[in-house]
Amino acid sequence: MKVLLVVLLLPALAVAQPVLPDRVAGYSFGNNTDFGQDAQYFPANVLRFPDTSATLLVPSANPDQVVSLGLGGWITLSFENHPVTNGPGPDFVVFENVFWPGGDSTRAWKEPGLVSVSESGSEWVTFPYDSVTWAGCAGLTPTRGNSLAMGWPACGGDAFDLEAVGLASVKFIRIEDRSSWNLMGSGFDLDGVLAFHTAQVSVADKVTAPDKFRISVVPNPANPASVATWNQPAPGPVSIRLITLTGQIIREETGFAQTSGMQSRRLDLSGLSSGIYFLSVSGSGFSGSARVVLIR
């Protein structure tokens, strides 16, 4: 009777609503591939939920959903608005384009990556791993995009528990390509990162520290295009300005409407001289700026 009771209760257990990264805090693409790296795809493709079409047999082949880090590349994702916390079981999951040819798990195509975490973004702790078996790495388990609503492990991906590194919470997750351990590897293909245990930044912090509104510009330096992303706190008209070091507004787009949440805008810097500029994004009750370096 006790066993039957447990079975009946399991379907009623709530699946935690996963949280997406706030922004790309840093990256460096490696060699051998540029899949998904173009400004029309990146960084938006790593700030979305994993591709729902990915299965055990067929991984995502959509640059809108996946970016390859290239051989030796790395990426840092920010969870500053919702720090990842140490909860019961796995705290976040990394999704990569692993698949099983012919449905045979013993022939799985894997491109491993090391996973590190940080509270500050400057001091890092790497999850334990084995360079021979690849245990402890990301990039080992296929993504099952059509099972995302069921949570982990049904959704696939590789799960990480902050308990393993002795941390209570982190704001940054870094993934470093190690696909060279696979003799035919070409670069870790990132399909997304989801956090399942997070803390909300307090309303008081947001009110007293308006500078927490952040803008990310990637790639930066730009040549000649980049994509600006920001997490808009409220819907409404937005103004974007590109400003020189002397304060001159040289590009301006005003009045276009945006919904709340993660936004992105392509920046075309063609025709401008190499140098340092500032991108300003402002709306009702929020504003921020980011430095943009143009190299031609």
Secondary structure, DSSP 8 states (H G I E B T S, - for coil): -HHHHHHHHGGGS-----B--SEEEEEE--BS--TT-STTTTTGGGSS---TT--SSS----TTT-EE--BT-EEEEE-SSS-EE--SS--EEEEE--B-GGG-GGG-B---EEEEEESSSSS-EE----TTT-TT-BS-S-B-GGGGGG-TTTTBSEEE-GGGGT-SEESEEEEEE-GGGSTT----EEEEEEESSB----HHHHHH-GGG--EEEESSSBSSEEEEEEEESS-EEEEEEEE-TTS-EEEEEEEEEE-SEEEEEEEE-TT--SEEEEEEEEETTEEEEEEEEE--
